[in-house]
Amino acid sequence: MKRNRRRRLCFMLAIAAVLIWNACAWAIDKPKNYPERAVEVVVGYGAGGGSDLLARAITAEARKIMKVPLPIINKAGAGGVVALEYIQGQPADGYTIWAGSTTVLLTGGLVGMTKYQYTDFTPIIRAQHDVMLLVVPSGSRFKNIQEVIADAKARPGQQSWGVVGTAQGYQAYIADSFSSAVGITPKIVPFDSAGRQQASLLGGHIDVMLDEPATVISLAEGKKVRPLLSFSRERIRPFPDLPTIGEMGAKEFPGIYRGIAAKKGVPPEIIRYLAEVFTAAYKSPAYQKYEAESFLDLRKGFLGPEEFEAFLKEDAEAVTKFLKRTGVYQIKK
């Protein structure tokens, strides 16, 4: 009887959550004459990756509110720069928006891959701020992070770390943030996809890789890899026994973040509307379920437009220091 009552209560709470979300979503005021047609949602990476999955999960809910198609346009290439430049080539009318990893909005312009900077975009929301893991193959001689650090100090520039992106991209910046803090200089090996990075680790071609919990967990359950460290303050749900950088004394650490942005110049009333729509989509029971099941809720991800803009400015300053120190900072005219 008690179990049945609990089930009924959970069901009623779930129904209540949906009804409350529907009421809030329908209360959003539309700007005059917007949207009147489909809004392109541009993803700078291929289908099936983290950016693509975010775009599909959150637009599925936003579409219910906007009542127009929100087609996902995958424009992979140059680490997201192809999509970035495509958006900049469209009118600033709110009918073309960015969804996915917004780290390239910083790094692309700061290493001279494009003339556009993050300030050429208007942040709408940040939806995710992922936790990164340091991972080794299951047969690795490294049993803990202390052994990794000791080996890297004994072999400067020889211990190899895999990252997705470029050798000066955001994952390389995350790796550098940790390695410089503990006084080591691993060799950064870039890959254009997580699949190729994982294959290289499992094949013994790199010593360590940086990856996200959602992609690591199946490999760990299959006894193919062992995570050694979580870049988080507290221990995380999928790996409760995994040490954290918080336990090593760090207060905060960078991670891949994803969100929604538009070309600078889109009218304020449209930005306001899109922010309200995607905030409601983010808060929907369906999207929250997706985040929880994908382990994308391990630390606070959501930021509104003003908070996201301030975050990007602060992050740009930190990334710029890294790029200048490594000699790749370049502004394209």
For each residue, the residues with C-beta under 8 A, 3 or more apart:
1: 4 5
2: 5 6
3: 6 7
4: 1 7 8
5: 1 2 8 9
6: 2 3 9 10
7: 3 4 10 11
8: 4 5 11 12
9: 5 6 12 13
10: 6 7 13 14
11: 7 8 14 15
12: 8 9 15 16
13: 9 10 16 17
14: 10 11 17 18 285
15: 11 12 18 19
16: 12 13 19 20
17: 13 14 20 21 285
18: 14 15 21 22 285
19: 15 16 22 23
20: 16 17 23 24
21: 17 18 24 25 280 283 284 285
22: 18 19 25 26
23: 19 20 26 27
24: 20 21 27 28 280 283
25: 21 22 28 64 65 280 284
26: 22 23 65
27: 23 24
28: 24 25 65 273 276 277 280
29: 273
30: 34 35 273
31: 34 267 269 270 272 273
32:
33: 36
34: 30 31 94 269 270 273
35: 30 38 39 66 68 94 95
36: 33 68
37: 68 95
38: 35 68 69 70 71 95
39: 35 66 68 69 70 94 95 96 97
40: 71 73 90 95 96 97
41: 55 59 70 71 72 73 97 99
42: 73 75 83 86 87 96 97 98 99
43: 51 52 55 72 73 74 75 83 99 100
44: 51 75 76 77 79 80 81 82 83 84 98 100 101 104
45: 49 50 51 52 74 76 80 83 100 101
46: 49 52 74 76 193
47: 52 74
48: 52 53
49: 45 46 52 53 193 194
50: 45 53 54 100 101 130 212 214 256 258
51: 43 44 45 54 55 80 99 100 101 258
52: 43 45 46 47 48 49 55 56 72 74 100
53: 48 49 50 56 57 290 294
54: 50 51 57 58 99 100 127 128 258
55: 41 43 51 52 58 59 72 99 100
56: 52 53 59 60 72
57: 53 54 60 61 286 287 290
58: 54 55 61 62 99 127 260 278 281 282 287
59: 41 55 56 62 63 70 72 99 281
60: 56 57 63 64 286 287
61: 57 58 64 65 280 281 282 284 286 287
62: 58 59 65 66 70 277 278 280 281
63: 59 60 66 67 68 69 70
64: 25 60 61 67
65: 25 26 28 61 62 277 280 281
66: 35 39 62 63 70 277
67: 63 64
68: 35 36 37 38 39 63
69: 38 39 63
70: 38 39 41 59 62 63 66
71: 38 40 41
72: 41 43 52 55 56 59 99
73: 40 41 42 43 83
74: 43 45 46 47 52
75: 42 43 44 82 83 86
76: 44 45 46 82 83
77: 44 81 82 83
78: 81 82 108 113
79: 44 104 107 108 113 165 166 169
80: 44 45 51 83 84 100 101 104 108
81: 44 77 78 84 85 104 108 113 114
82: 44 75 76 77 78 85 86
83: 42 43 44 45 73 75 76 77 80 86 87 98
84: 44 80 81 87 88 98 104 105 108 114 116
85: 81 82 88 89 114 116
86: 42 75 82 83 89 90 96
87: 42 83 84 90 96 97 98 121 262 263
88: 84 85 116 120 263
89: 85 86
90: 40 86 87 93 95 96 263
91: 95 96
92: 262 263 264 265 266
93: 90 96 266 267 270
94: 34 35 39 97 262 266 267 270 271 274
95: 35 37 38 39 40 90 91
96: 39 40 42 86 87 90 91 93 262 263
97: 39 40 41 42 87 94 124 260 261 262 274
98: 42 44 83 84 87 102 105 121 260 261 262
99: 41 42 43 51 54 55 58 59 72 258 259 260
100: 43 44 45 50 51 52 54 55 80 258
101: 44 45 50 51 80 104 170 256 257 258
102: 98 105 106 118 123 126 257 258 259 261 312
103: 106 107 169 170 256 257
104: 44 79 80 81 84 101 107 108 169 170
105: 84 98 102 108 109 118 121 261 312
106: 102 103 109 110 118 170 312 315 316 319
107: 79 103 104 110 111 113 166 168 169 170 173 319 323
108: 78 79 80 81 84 104 105 111 113 114 116
109: 105 106 112 113 114 115 116 117 118 120 331 332
110: 106 107 117 316 319 320 323 329 330 331
111: 107 108 166 168 323 328 329 330
112: 109 330 331 332
113: 78 79 81 107 108 109 332
114: 81 84 85 108 109 332
115: 109 332 333
116: 84 85 88 108 109 120 121
117: 109 110 120 331
118: 102 105 106 109 121 312 316
119: 264
120: 88 109 116 117 263 264
121: 87 98 105 116 118 261 262 263 264
122: 261 262 263 264 265 266 271 305 309
123: 102 126 259 260 261 303 305 308 309 312
124: 97 259 260 261 262 271 274 275 278 305 308
125: 259 260 275 278 279 282 302 303 304 305 308
126: 102 123 129 257 258 259 301 302 303 307 308 311
127: 54 58 258 259 260 278 282 301 302
128: 54 256 257 258 259 291 296 301
129: 126 255 256 257 299 300 301
130: 50 212 213 255 256 257 258 296 298 301
131: 212 213 230 231 232 236 255 298 299
132: 171 174 210 211 212 230 231 253 255 256
133: 210 211 212 213 216 227 228 229 230 231 239 242
134: 145 148 178 208 209 210 227 228 229 231
135: 201 208 209 210 211 216 219 225 226 227 228
136: 140 142 148 201 207 208 209 225 226 228
137: 140 201 202 204 224 225 226
138: 223 224 225 226
139:
140: 136 137 207 226
141: 147
142: 136 147 148 151 207 208 228
143: 147
144: 147 148 228 243
145: 134 148 149 228 229 243 248
146: 149 150
147: 141 142 143 144 150 151
148: 134 136 142 144 145 151 152 159 207 208 228
149: 145 146 152 153 182 184
150: 146 147 153 154
151: 142 147 148 154 155 159
152: 148 149 155 156 159 179 184 185 186
153: 149 150 156 183 184
154: 150 151
155: 151 152 158 159
156: 152 153 184 185
157: 185 186 187
158: 155 187
159: 148 151 152 155 184 186 187 207 208
160: 186 187 189 205 206 207 208
161: 175 179 186 187 188 189 206 207 208 209 210
162: 189 190 191 197 200 201 206 208 209 210
163: 167 169 171 172 174 175 188 189 190 191 197 209 210
164: 169 171 190 191 192 193 194 197 210 211
165: 79 169 170 171 172 190 191 192
166: 79 107 111 169 172 190
167: 163 172 188 189 190
168: 107 111 172 173 323 326 328
169: 79 103 104 107 163 164 165 166 172 173 190
170: 101 103 104 106 107 165 173 174 254 256 319
171: 132 163 164 165 174 175 210 256
172: 163 165 166 167 168 169 175 176 188 190
173: 107 168 169 170 176 177 254 318 319 322 323
174: 132 163 170 171 177 178 210 231 253 254 255 256
175: 161 163 171 172 178 179 186 188 210
176: 172 173 179 180 188 322 326
177: 173 174 180 181 253 254 322
178: 134 174 175 181 182 231 245 253
179: 152 161 175 176 182 184 185 186
180: 176 177 183
181: 177 178 250
182: 149 178 179 248
183: 153 180
184: 149 152 153 156 159 179
185: 152 156 157 179
186: 152 157 159 160 161 175 179 207 208
187: 157 158 159 160 161
188: 161 163 167 172 175 176
189: 160 161 162 163 167 200 206
190: 162 163 164 165 166 167 169 172
191: 162 163 164 165 194 196 197 200
192: 164 165 196
193: 46 49 164 196 197
194: 49 164 191 197 198 211 215
195: 198 199
196: 191 192 193 199 200
197: 162 163 164 191 193 194 200 201 206 209 211
198: 194 195 201 202 209 211 215 219 225
199: 195 196 202 203
200: 162 189 191 196 197 203 205 206 209
201: 135 136 137 162 197 198 204 205 206 208 209 225
202: 137 198 199 224 225
203: 199 200
204: 137 201
205: 160 200 201
206: 160 161 162 189 197 200 201 209
207: 136 140 142 148 159 160 161 186
208: 134 135 136 142 148 159 160 161 162 186 201 228
209: 134 135 136 161 162 163 197 198 200 201 206
210: 132 133 134 135 161 162 163 164 171 174 175
211: 132 133 135 164 194 197 198 215 216
212: 50 130 131 132 133 215 216 256 295
213: 130 131 133 216 217 236 238 239 295 298
214: 50 217 294 295 296
215: 194 198 211 212 218 219
216: 133 135 211 212 213 219 220 225 227
217: 213 214 220 221 238 239 295
218: 215 221 222
219: 135 198 215 216 222 224 225
220: 216 217 223 224 225 226 227 239
221: 217 218
222: 218 219
223: 138 220
224: 137 138 202 219 220
225: 135 136 137 138 198 201 202 216 219 220
226: 135 136 137 138 140 220
227: 133 134 135 216 220 230 239 242
228: 133 134 135 136 142 144 145 148 208 242 243
229: 133 134 145 242 243 244 245
230: 131 132 133 227 235 236 239 242 243 244 245
231: 131 132 133 134 174 178 244 245 253 254 255
232: 131 235 236 244 245 246 253 298 299
233: 244 245 246 250 251 252 299
234: 244 246
235: 230 232 239 240 241 242 244
236: 131 213 230 232 239 240 242 244 295 298
237: 240 295 298
238: 213 217 295
239: 133 213 217 220 227 230 235 236 242
240: 235 236 237
241: 235
242: 133 227 228 229 230 235 236 239
243: 144 145 228 229 230 247 248
244: 229 230 231 232 233 234 235 236 247 248
245: 178 229 230 231 232 233 248 249 250 253
246: 232 233 234 249 250 251
247: 243 244
248: 145 182 243 244 245
249: 245 246
250: 181 233 245 246 253
251: 233 246
252: 233
253: 132 174 177 178 231 232 245 250
254: 170 173 174 177 231 315 318
255: 129 130 131 132 174 231 299
256: 50 101 103 128 129 130 132 170 171 174 212
257: 101 102 103 126 128 129 130 301
258: 50 51 54 99 100 101 102 126 127 128 130
259: 99 102 123 124 125 126 127 128 303 308
260: 58 97 98 99 123 124 125 127 274 278
261: 97 98 102 105 121 122 123 124
262: 87 92 94 96 97 98 121 122 124 266 270 271 274
263: 87 88 90 92 96 120 121 122 266
264: 92 119 120 121 122
265: 92 122
266: 92 93 94 122 262 263 270 271
267: 31 93 94 270 271
268: 271 272
269: 31 34 272 273
270: 31 34 93 94 262 266 267 273 274
271: 94 122 124 262 266 267 268 274 275 305
272: 31 268 269 275 276
273: 28 29 30 31 34 269 270 276 277
274: 94 97 124 260 262 270 271 277 278
275: 124 125 271 272 278 279 304 305
276: 28 272 273 279 280
277: 28 62 65 66 273 274 280 281
278: 58 62 124 125 127 260 274 275 281 282
279: 125 275 276 282 283 302 304
280: 21 24 25 28 61 62 65 276 277 283 284
281: 58 59 61 62 65 277 278 284 287
282: 58 61 125 127 278 279 287 288 302
283: 21 24 279 280 287 288
284: 21 25 61 280 281 287 288
285: 14 17 18 21 288 289
286: 57 60 61 289 290
287: 57 58 60 61 281 282 283 284 290 291
288: 282 283 284 285 291 292 297
289: 285 286 292 293
290: 53 57 286 287 293 294 296
291: 128 287 288 294 296 297 301
292: 288 289 295 296 297
293: 289 290
294: 53 214 290 291
295: 212 213 214 217 236 237 238 292 298
296: 128 130 214 290 291 292 301
297: 288 291 292 301
298: 130 131 213 232 236 237 295
299: 129 131 232 233 255
300: 129
301: 126 127 128 129 130 257 291 296 297
302: 125 126 127 279 282
303: 123 125 126 259 307 308 311
304: 125 275 279 307 308
305: 122 123 124 125 271 275 308 309
306: 309 310
307: 126 303 304 310 311
308: 123 124 125 126 259 303 304 305 311 312
309: 122 123 305 306 312 313
310: 306 307 313 314
311: 126 303 307 308 314 315
312: 102 105 106 118 123 308 309 315 316
313: 309 310 316 317
314: 310 311 317 318
315: 106 254 311 312 318 319
316: 106 110 118 312 313 319 320
317: 313 314 320 321
318: 173 254 314 315 321 322
319: 106 107 110 170 173 315 316 322 323
320: 110 316 317 323 324 329
321: 317 318 324 325
322: 173 176 177 318 319 325 326
323: 107 110 111 168 173 319 320 326 328 329
324: 320 321 327 329
325: 321 322
326: 168 176 322 323
327: 324
328: 111 168 323
329: 110 111 320 323 324
330: 110 111 112
331: 109 110 112 117
332: 109 112 113 114 115
333: 115
